[in-house]
């Protein structure tokens, strides 16, 4: 799978870790502009591993009310 920042176009990124008091920084960020990377930053036409595919598909589904 290939990643390119949709904001600045950089292909460089780094992983962040969980810090006390800053729960929203866990994940990956662009090394150039520091934007949080998401599914919009995946290049179309590149292979995606099955686990990532399932996780992205589960975010698009809506659960019925209990």
C-alpha positions in Angstrom: 0.0 0.0 0.0 1.3 3.4 -0.9 0.7 6.6 1.1 0.9 10.2 0.0 -0.3 13.2 2.0 -3.3 14.7 0.4 -2.4 18.1 1.7 1.2 18.6 0.8 2.0 15.6 -1.4 4.8 14.2 0.7 5.3 10.4 0.8 7.2 10.6 4.1 5.4 9.9 7.4 6.0 8.9 10.9 4.1 7.0 13.6 3.0 8.7 16.7 2.5 7.2 20.2 -0.1 7.7 22.8 0.8 10.4 25.3 -1.0 11.1 28.6 -3.4 14.0 28.1 -3.2 13.9 24.2 -5.2 10.9 23.1 -5.7 12.2 19.6 -2.1 12.0 18.5 -2.0 8.2 18.2 -1.6 7.0 14.6 0.5 8.4 11.7 1.3 11.9 10.6 2.9 13.5 7.5 6.6 14.2 8.1 6.4 17.4 6.2 3.2 19.2 7.2 2.3 17.1 10.3 -1.2 16.4 9.0 -2.9 13.3 10.5 -3.0 10.6 7.8 -6.3 8.9 7.0 -7.9 6.8 4.3 -7.8 9.9 1.9 -4.0 9.6 1.9 -4.0 6.1 0.4 -3.1 6.0 -3.2 -5.8 4.3 -5.4 -4.8 1.3 -7.3 -2.3 0.0 -4.8 -2.8 -3.2 -2.9 -4.3 -3.0 0.5 -3.8 -5.7 3.1 -7.1 -7.5 4.1 -7.1 -6.3 7.7 -6.9 -2.6 6.7 -9.6 -3.3 4.1 -11.9 -4.7 6.7 -11.2 -1.9 9.2 -12.0 0.8 6.6 -15.2 -1.1 5.5 -16.4 -1.3 9.1 -16.0 2.5 9.5 -18.5 3.0 6.6 -21.2 0.8 8.0 -23.9 2.0 10.4 -25.1 -0.2 13.2 -28.8 -0.6 13.6 -30.2 0.7 16.9 -30.4 -1.9 19.7 
